[in-house]
Structure formats: structure tokens, C-alpha cells
Amino acid sequence: MKKRSLIIGLLVMLAVITSGFTYAYWSNIVRAGEVNDTEITIGEGINASFEVELNGSVGGPLVPYGQEGNSLGSVVEYVLLTFDVDWADNQFTNGTIVVTPSAIKIDSENTYASLVNITYQVGGTGSVTDDTVNEVYVLDSGNPAVAPGEHTVYVLVQLSEPTDQTEYEAIIDGIITFELDFVVNNLS
């Protein structure tokens, strides 16, 4: 009888300890990273594509907004990438640089791609501000209309909060990959 009580006590203790960690999502998570080549040339209406891999090598794992305090070790709540885009054109005087993310994957799977949020800005300072109302980080606005020449494009990558333990376990320690397509529209 003593042995049975000891086993039940240990099982109850294990259940309490496990439930305490079940929703401590952000001790390890999708890794943030760096981009090695950031120079892109867009020539006379031709698109330019760029592949990005966020692998945790800069700043630490990527966690959702507000989860830094719930995380172990060094983590980041966003990754800001900088691209030098040269619009080489001698035919037009104005246009709008548009950046379109595609092929978003976490560990080569697109099942939870919707958790990866990618926004961009052309020009400006590239500073990131905290929007506590919407629980996201935002870029200060740049100038959407540009002339041919060199322009800095900032790309902000964030991660949404998984809705449950299954989503969390599917992305933990994952590598985020995606493509960015750069094009100039609204030519005049």
C-alpha cells in the first residue's frame, strides 16, 4: 500500500511539474538570423529575387511580441534586415519599390508559414517602434515613391504567437526561410 501511495504521489508531482512547463513556449523557438548578401539591382522593369534564411545566428531565437521576458537566454522579438536596392533605369523618373515575400517556410514546411509576419519600408531611418496596442513592432514610414538610383529597403520579420502546443512544438528550433521579390511599379 505504501508503494502504491508513493507511485501516485510521484505521478501527481510529475503532472504538476509538466503542466507548469507546457505553456512556457519561449525557452527555445524559431531561430533568428542574418543575411550575407544585401545588394540588389533592379533593372528597367525586371524583378530581382532574394532568398533569406533566419537561423538564429544573430541575436538569438526569434520569439513573438512580448515573449522575451518568458524566454531563457538571449532572444529577439523581431529581425530587421537591410537591403541596398539599386534601381538602374534611364527611361523613367519615378516609381514605387514593392517587396513581396513568398515561399515562407519553417523547417522546409509551409504548414505554419502564417505565423511569420514580414513587412517592409523603402527609405526612412529603418527604426523600429513598439506598437503595444496591436502587440507588434512597426517600421517608421519611408517614401514609397522613388527616383532611379540607390535606396535602402528595410524588411521586418516577426513571429505570431502559436495558438496551441501543437503549433509551438512544430516550429520550435525551426529555421525560417523565405524569398523576397523586389520590383518597381507605378512607373512614370
Number of C-alpha atoms within 10 A of each C-alpha: 5 7 8 9 10 11 11 12 12 12 12 12 11 12 11 11 11 11 10 10 10 10 11 14 20 22 19 21 23 26 25 28 22 17 16 8 12 14 13 17 18 21 16 16 14 13 14 16 18 16 14 20 18 22 20 22 12 16 16 20 31 33 27 22 20 13 17 18 10 12 18 12 12 11 24 20 21 23 22 19 17 19 17 17 21 16 23 17 15 10 10 13 12 16 18 18 23 18 23 13 19 15 13 23 22 24 17 14 16 14 14 16 19 12 20 18 15 20 16 23 23 26 19 16 14 22 11 15 11 12 12 10 6 9 12 18 18 19 21 15 15 16 11 13 15 18 17 20 14 17 18 19 24 24 20 20 20 23 20 15 17 17 9 11 12 9 14 19 14 17 23 20 20 23 22 26 21 19 17 19 14 21 22 22 13 10 16 10
